[in-house]
Amino acid sequence: MSRARNDGVGFDKCILPWMERECWRLNMTGKMTKVGLAASAVSIAASIYIYFSYNGGDEMLGIFVGLWAPTLILYAQELDKLSE
């Protein structure tokens, strides 16, 4: 039931079962935002690749893929806020 954890936030152990969720939240804080930022960077890189070199350069598809970057960042930030 109870497990020892060291999540780097000052909690060495989550002794009681009802504390497990709280320790998980502290451990996950900010990680979703980082995932969204990484996904956004991949979207931008893929957009540039598609725009200039995929099948001779498909401008419209490259723009469409690039438009997902801010959406991914905002969505990840909102998910991070909901987990708090």
C-alpha positions, 0 to 999 in steps of 0.5 A: 500500500504505502511506498517510499518515494523520493520525488525531489520536492521535499516529500521522502515518503507517502506513508498513508494511502490518501497521500499517494495522489498528493505526492503524485501531483507534486511529482507531475507538476510541470511535466505536461507543459514540457511534453507540450513544448516538445510536441510543439517543437516537433510540429514546427520542425515537421512543418518546415520539412513539409513546407520546403521538401516533402513531395517538392514542398507542400506549402498548405500542408506545412502551414497546417502542421505548423498551426498546431504548435500553439494549440499543443502548448496551450492544451498541455498548460491547461492539462497541467493546471487541471492536475493541480 
